[in-house]
Amino acid sequence: MRLLNTEDGTFHHVDRPREHRYAILSHVWQPSGEQTFQDLVALQIEVVKIRSRFNLKRRLAILTGRPPPLLCALSRAPSKVRECCALARKHGYRWVWIDSCCIDKTSSTELSEAINSMYEWYAAADICFAFLEDVSDDHDPRLKDSKFRRSRWFTRGWTLQELIAPATVLFVSKEWRPLGTKASLADLVEEITGIGRDVLTHRTSLESVSVAQRMSWAAKRQTTREEDKAYSLLGLFGVNMPTIYGEGGNAFIRLQEEILKQVPDQSIFAWGPMLRDDTLLHRNMGPYTVSDDSRYWQSRNLFAWSPDAFVNSAGISSIAPETFEKRAGIAFVLSEYTISSYGMRCRMPLIPLRHGSEKTTYLVLLACEDSAERLVAMLLYPPPGSSGRYYVGHYVGRPQVPPYSYFRLVTLSKSSLERLRGAIEISDVCIPYRPAPMIKRTAPSSLCSPTFRCPCGVIVPTWVVRDLTKAGFYVSVSGVDNTLEISEFTPPEAVALVMTARSRTLQIRMGRCQCRGRFLSMSVTGTTSSSATPTSSNASFVTDAHQYASRCPEDHVATWPKAYKDFACGTERIRMAFTPWMDRVGIYSLTIEVLALEWFQKVSPVD
C-alpha cells in the first residue's frame, strides 16, 4: 500500500495497513480524469530539480534571515489532493490514501492487488472523507429534495464499499466543510441507499446479511467500466479473484461463482420477477417461453447478469438449515455445486407441478425467505427432450394484460407448503448458470419488425438538429452525443429533448411505459401561442406541460402507424418518426420534421 504524506506530497510504502494511522478519501472521479500516480511522481521529480537549482540561493536567504517557503510537490498538486491533505492534517493525520494517485494503474499486478485489497484498506483507515463535489454546505441534508440526497456519490458502484467498510465516514461538501458523519446521518443514508443503519454503524456484521440483500444495495449503481460492477463488490462478500479488464459481463458471473464457493447462502439465486400469490400456480400455467421477451432470455439461467437483477431482492434473507428442515419437513441438503459446460449440477428439493397432459413444472425450495417470512422457491422447467436439465422461470397466468407474465421465483405461504410437503423429492438437477458463450447472430433489424421495447437507444442524427435550427428552433438533447439511453427504469415523463422557438417551447418526453409490456413511450408537451384542429387523424395536439399524464397505450411508439406520428403546434405540424439505426436491434433513429399544418378551425390555447 502506498500512502501520501499530507505535508510534502511524497509517498510512503506500508505492508500492514492496520499498523498505521491514516485517513482515506472517497470521491467520484471527474469525467476528464484525475491526477494519476505518474502525474504526482513527475511533480515530485520536478520539485527535486527546482530545489537543487535554487539550493544556493536559499542558503544565502537563510543567512539574511528571510528564507523563502520550502517548495513541495503538494503545492503544485490539483485542488482536490491539496484540500484532502489539508483536511487530513487538520484532523491530525500525517498520511492519507487517495485511489486516483496512490495506485500505479499502468501495472496490472498492482491494480489487481489494490482492487482485491481496497475494502480492507478502507476498513483499516481511521477516518474516511466522503467528498460530495455536487453538494454545498449551505443547506440541510435532511430536506426532502436536498442535494445531499441527489448526490452522484450515492449512485456510483465503488462508493458502496467505501461507505460500508470504514468505521467512521465524514461527509464533506464541495467547500470541504463537514456535513455530518455516517453515524449522525445513519437514518438518512439508510433511506437513500437502502442499507440498514445497523450495518452502516457496524452494529450488525456484514456476514449476517444475505447475499441477495447485499446485491440489492449495488442495484442501479453505475460504473465506468462494466467489469467494475463485479470488482467493486469483492470486499462486500469477502472473496478474491483476478481482474481481467475486457471480459465484460463475465466478471459478474465469475464473482457469483466465487461467492457460491465461499458463502453457503442460496439467496444468491433469489433474483428477478417474483410471484407472491402462489394460488395462481394451480390455476393457469402459461407457455414455457415467449420468443420476443428479453426478460426470459436474461433470467432463465441460474446466475444474474448484473447487480441490477437484484433490485427487488432487498427483502430476501437466508434461513438456518435447522429452520429450513422444520418448515419444509425434510432434511437440509448440503449440496455441492459442480460446474460443467452443460451447467451447474447440484442436489435440490423439488416439487412437481403438473399442468396439462405432458407438461410438468418444478419448484425448487431455497433456504431463504421474503420479508413476510414466506419460503422462496425457484421455478424450473425441463426443455423438451432433455434429461435432468432445467431452465429457470415460467409464465404464469394473471388477469391483467398481458395474459401471461414471466416469473422466476414464487413465495410459498404456510398453507401451500403444508399441502405440498408430501410431494417433495430430492433430485439431481443441471441448470445453465450463464448465457451460452456462442451467441447466435441476430438478424438485421431491416429484416425484423422493430419491437420498440425498453431498454433501447434512441439517436437524434446531427442533420436533424441542423434542419431544426434552420427552422428557427434551438434544440437541446439530454443524452451524450445526441444519444438517449432508455432503460427499464426511465420514467415516461423524462424529458429527452427540448425544442425552443420564439413563440413556443416543446418538450419531447421519452421513457418506459409503466405497463408490463416495457414499451417505449413518447409524448410531446409544451406551450404555444395558438393551436389548431388538425385535418389528419394521425395528428395530435401538443399537451400542456402542466397537464401531462402518461397515456397507455396511446403513447406507445409500437402503436404508431408506420412508426411516425404528427403533433399540432400552432400553425405547424411536428412529425416524429422512428426507424431502425444501421441494422442494430434495439437502437432507433428519431427524425423530426416541421411541416405546414392545414387546419379548418382555430381553438383557444391550452391552459
N, C-alpha and C positions, 0 to 999 in steps of 0.2 A: 504494500500500500504506500502511496506517495502523498505526503501531507505538504501543505503550503504554509510557509512562515508568514504570519499575519503582519510582521513588522517590516520585512525587506523583500518578500516575494520569492524567496528561494525554496527549494524542495528538500524534504527530509523523508527518507525511506524507513518504514517500520514493518516488522514481520508479524507482530502480535498487537492488533489494534486495541484490544481491551486493556492493554497495559499502559495506554496513553490517553491523556485527556485532550479531546479535540471537539470542535464544532463542525457541523456539516451543512451543506446548502442543498435545498430542494427548490427547483425552479423550472419554468417552461422555456425551452430553447427558442431563440428567435428564428424565424424562417430564413433569415440571411446568414445564420450561423453564429457560433460563439467563439471566443478565443480558445484556441487549441493548445495542447501541450507544446507543440513545436513553436507556436507564436510566443508563448511565455519564455521558453528556453532561448529563443532569439533575442528577446528583450534582456534576459539575464546576461547573455554574451555581450550585447551592445553596451550595457551598463558597465561591465568589467573593462571594456576597451576605453570607455569615456573616463572611468576612474583612473586608469593608468596614465591616460593622456594628460589629465589635469592634476595628477598627484603632486607635482612640484608646486603648482600654483596654490594648492590647498595648504601645503606646508607653510608657504610664505604667509598665507592669510591667517593661519593659526598663530604665527609669530606676532602678527599685528593685532591679534585679539578679536578678529572678526571672521571666523571660519564660515564658509558657505554651507548650506544644508547638504547633508550626505545624500547623494543620488542613489536610488534603488529601483529595481525592476517594477516594484509595486506602483511607484509614482507614474509610470507610463502604461500601466495596465488599463483595460476598459473599466468604466464606472461600476459595473456590476461586481467585478472582482475586488475593486478598491473598497466599495461600500460594504461588501460582505466581510472583508478583513477588518474594517473599522468596527463593524458591529461585533465581531468575534473578540477583538481587543477590548471593547467596552465591557463585555461580559467576562473578561479575564482569561481568554484563551489565546495561546501563542500559535496554535496550529488549527488549520481549517482544511476541509476537503471539499473540492468543487469538481463535479464529474466532468465538466467540459474541458478543464485544463489540467487535471491531475491524472488523466489516463492517456497513454500513448496509443491512440486508435489506429496508428499505422502498423502496430504489432498485433496480429490476430491472436497470438498467445496471451498477451497482456489483456487485450479486450475481453477474451473469453473468461479469463480468470476474474477480471473485475465484475463482469455480469453475474458470474456464479457466486461471487462473494459480496455483492452490493448490499443485499438485505442484512448480512452480518455487520457490514461496515456502518450502516445506518443505525442498527440496533446498538452497536458499541459506542456510538457518539454520545457525548454528554448532553448535547442540545442540537436540534435541527432547526435551521431558519428556513421557513417556507415563504419564499419571496413571491408575492402576488403583484405582478407588474401592472395589472389592469384594475387594481383596487387602490383608492386613495384613503387616507386616514381621517377624512372629514365627514364620515357618515357612520351610522350604526350598522354593524354587520348583521344584526338580527332583524332589520327591516324586511318586510315581505318580499320586496323586489330589489334587495341590496346588490351592489356589485360583488360583494363577497360571495353571495350565493351563486352568482353567474360567472365567477372567475374561471378562466380556462384551466387553471391549476387543478380543478376538480374533475376535468374531463380527459386528462391525459393518462396514458397507461402506466408510465414509470412512476408517477407521483402516488400511486396506490400503495406500494410497499414503503415509499418514503413517508407516508402518513402513518402507517401502522407500526413499522419497526421501531422508531425511536421512542424512548420513554417520555421525552419532552420535545414538543414541537411548538415553536413560536412563530405565529403568522405575522409577517411584516408587510407593510404597504409599499407602494411604489416609491414613497419617500423614505423607505427603510425605517419606519416607525412602527412600534408594536401595535397589533390589532387585537391580540389575545392569544392564549395558549390552547393547545389541544384539549387540555383538561377543563379550562374555563368555558370553552365553546363546544364541549363534547355533545350536548344535545343538538346544537345547530349543525355540527358536522355530521352527526348521525342522520339528521333529516336530509341533508344534501347528498350524502354518499350511500345511505342505507346500511352502514356499518354500525353495529351496536356500540353504545358508549362504553360498555364494559370491556369490549375488545379494544377500543381505542385507548382506553386508560390502563390496559394490561391487567384488569381485574379478572378477566376471563382469558384463558390461554387460547392461542390461535388453533392449536391441535384439537380442541374440543368443538370447533365449528366445522360443520360438514363441508365436504368438497364442493357440493352444489352451491352452498351459500357463499363460499369464498369466490367461486367463479362468478356468481351473480354480481359481486362488487365490481368486477372488471368489465361487465357487460356495458356496451355503449361507449367505453373509453377508447380514445384514439391514440394511435402511434404512427410515427412517420414511416417506419418500415413494418411490413406485415409480420415479419418474424418476431418483432419485439412484443407483439401481443402475447406470445408464449414466453419469451425470455424475461419479460418484466414480472412474471408470476412465479419464477423458480423459488424465490425465498419464501413466498406465502405457503408453499407446500413442502418446503424443506428438501427439495430434490436438486440434483445437479445433472447437467448434460452439456455436451459440446455445442457451441454456437456455430451455425452454418448459414451465413447470410447468402441469400439466393435460393433457399429451399422453399420460401413462401409459406403457404398454409401447412406444409408438412411439419413445421416446427411445433404447431399446436397439437398435432397428432402425436408426435414424439413426447411432448410434455405429458399428455394423458397416459401414455404407456409407462412413463417413469412414475407417475403418481400411483397408478394401479399396482406397480411392483412394490411400493413402499408404504402406501396408505390403505389399510383394509376398510374401504368405505365405498359401498355400492351406489351412493348418491351421485357418483361421477357419471352414471348412466341416466340420471333423472333430469333431463333437459328436453326442451321442445314442447309442442302443444300437449296440454294435459286435460283429460276428460274428468270432470269432478262429479258427474251424475252417472254412476255405474249401472243404473237401471236401464240405460239406453243400450247397453251391451247385449241385453237379452231381447230387445225389440227388433232392431234392424241393423245389420252389419252391411256396409257398402262394399264396393269392389275393392280388390287389393290395391290397385294403382289407378291413377289418372294421369295420362301421358303428359299433359301440359302443366302440371302442378309442381313447381320447383321446390315447394316445401317437402314434398315426398322424397324427391331425389336428394335433398340435403339431409334429411332426417332418418333415412332408412338404415343407416349404419350405426354401429354401437357408439362410436366416438363423435363428439361435436366438431364442427368445422371451425368454430371461433368461440371466444367467451360470450359473444352476443347471443349464442343459443341458450345461455343460462339466464336470460333476462327475467324470466318468470319463475326462477327456482330459488328465490330468496327465502321462501318458507319451508324448504325441504331440509330436514335434519335426519341424521343417521340414528339408528337404534342399536342397542347392545344385542349380541347373539341370544342371550337368555330371554330378553324381551321379545325378540322375533319368534323364538321357539314357543313361547307361551301364547302369542297371538295367532300364529299360523298353525299351531298344533303339530309341528314336525320338527325334527332335529335340524339345527342350523347347518347348512352345507359349507364346509371350509373348502371352497372351490379354488383350484389352481387354474390360472388363466394361461393358456398356451396359444401363442400366435403363430400362424402359418400363412401361406399365400392364399388360402381359402377363407381365412377369417380368424376369429378368436374362438377357441374351443374351451368350454367350461361345463360344469355340472350345476344345474339350476332347478329350482322347484317350479314345475309347470302345471297350469290348469287349462285343460282343453275347453274351448267354447265352440260347439258345433252349430253351424248355421247353414242350412241347405244340405243337399244330399251328399256332396263331395267336398265341401269346404270346411276347414277347421282352423280357427284362430286360437292362439295360446296366450295366456297371461303368465308372465314371469314375476314371481314375488321378489321384491327387493327389500333389503334390510334398511329401509328408510321410510319416513312418514312426512305428511304435509303439516301445515300449521294447525289443522283441526284433528291431528293425531290419527288420520286415516292412512292405512298402509298403502304404499305406492307400488304399482305393478306396471310392467312394461308389456306392450302389445307386440306379439310376434306372429308372423305368418310364414309358412313354408312355400317357396316358389314351386311352381309346377315341375314335377319330375325330379325334385331334389330329395336327398335322404339325409336327415339330420341337419340341414342347413336352413337358416331362417333369416328373414329381414325384419326390421323393426318398424312398427307403426301400422295403422289400419284406418280405413274410412268408416265412420260411424254415422248412422242416420240421425238427423236432427230436424225439427220442424221448421227451422229458419232456412233462408236462402244463403248459399246453395244447399241442395238436398243432402249432400254428403260432405262432412267436414273431416279433415285429417287429424288424427290424434296419435301421439307416440306413447303416452302414459295414461294411466287411469288410477284414480284413488278409490280404494275399496272401503265401504262402510263396514262396521262390525257385523251387521246382519248379513251382508253379502259374503263376508269372509267366513262366517259360520256355515252358510249354506254351501260354500264351495270347498270346504275343508276336505271332504271325502274324496274329491276328485284330484287332489294334489298328488303329483308323481315327480320323482327326481329323475331327470334325464340329462344326457349329454347333448349339448347344442353347439352349433358352429354358426357364428354371426359375423358377417363382414364388419370390420371395425373402422374402415377408412374407405374413401372413394377409390374406385379402381384406378391404378396408375396410368393405364392407357385409356384416354378419353376419346370416344368416337368424335370424328369431325362433324361439326354442326353444319347443316345445310345452309347455304347463303340465304339471308333474310329475303332476298328478292324472290326466292322460291317458296318461302314460308310466309304465312299471314302473320303480321305483327300482332302481338298479344296486348301491348300497352299495359303491362303489369309492372308493379314495383317489386324489387329495386330495378331502376333503369337509369340511363343517362340521356340528357337532352342537350343538344348542341345548337347554339344560335350562330350560324355562319357569319363571318365578318362582312360579307357582301350584303347580308340582310340589315345589319346595323348601319352600313353605309347608305343604303337606299332609304332607310327610315330617317336618317339625318338629313338627307336631301329633301325629304318630305316635310321637314320642319320639326321633327321630334328629337329630343335629347334622350338617348337610350342608356339605361344603367342595368347591367346584368349582374346578379348576385354571385354567380359561380366564377371560378377561376378560369381564365382563358375562354370565356363565353360558354363554359360547360357546366351544366347543372346536374348534380348528383342527387337523384331522388331515391332515398332509401325507404325501407318499410316503416321507418319512424318519422318520416317527413309529413307533417300535417297538411291537409289540403288547403289550408288558408295561408301557407307560407308564400311570401312574395318572392317570385323568381325573377321578374323583370319589370322595370318601371319605364314608361314612355311619357315624357313631359313635353307639352307644346304650350303655346301662349294661352289658349283658352281651355285646355283640358289636361288632365293627368290620368293615365291609365296604369293600373297595376295588374299584371298577369300573375295569377296565383296558381301554383302547381304543387302537387304532393300526392300522397297515397290516400285514396278514399278509405274511410273507416269501415267499410263493409268487408266481408270475408274474402271477396274476390281479389283484393290487393290491386285494384285498378288504378291507373294513372288518372288523376282528376285535374281538370284545368278550367279556370273561370277567369273572367275579366271584370275588374271593379274600377271605379274611379269617379271623376267629376267631369262634367261637360256643360257648356253654356246652353246647349239646346239638345233636344232628342227628337227622334223620328220613328215612325212606324214603318218598318221595312216591308217591301213587297215580297221579298224572298222568304219562304217558310223556313229556310235554313239559317236565317239571321236571328240574333237575339239581342236584346238591349244590354248595354253595359250597366251592371248593377252598381248602385251607390256603395262606396266603401264602408259606410257606417251601417248599411243594411245587409252586409254579406252574410250568407249562410250556405254551407256546403249542400249541394243537391245531388242525391244519388237516385237513379243512375244518369241523370241528365248531364252531369259534368264529366262522365267517363269519356275519355278520348276514344275508347273502343266502340262507343255507340255512335260516333260521328260518321255520317255517310262519306265514304272516300277519305276518311281521316282528316277532314277540314270542317271549319265552322266559321260563320260570319257573325260579327258583332257590330251593331249600330252605334255610332258615336258621332253625334251632331249631324253634319251633312256628309259624313264619310262612313265607309264600311271597312272594318278591320277584319281581314281574313287570316285565321290561324290554321296552318296546315302542318301535319306531321308526316314525315317519310323516313324509312329506314336509312341509317347512316352507313354508307360504304359497306353494305352487306354484313354489318355487325348486328348480332342478335342482342336485343335489349338496349340498343343505343339508337336514338332518333334525332332527326334534324327538324328544327322548328323554323318555318318560314312565315314571315309576317308581311302582308301586303296591305297597302292603303288604297282603297278603291272608292269610286263615286257611289253614293247611295241614292237610289231612286225611291222617293217616298211620297205618299199621297196625303199625309195628314200630319200636322205639327201637334205635338203634345207638350205639356209643361215639363220642365226638367225634373229629374228625380230628386226628391228632398234628401 
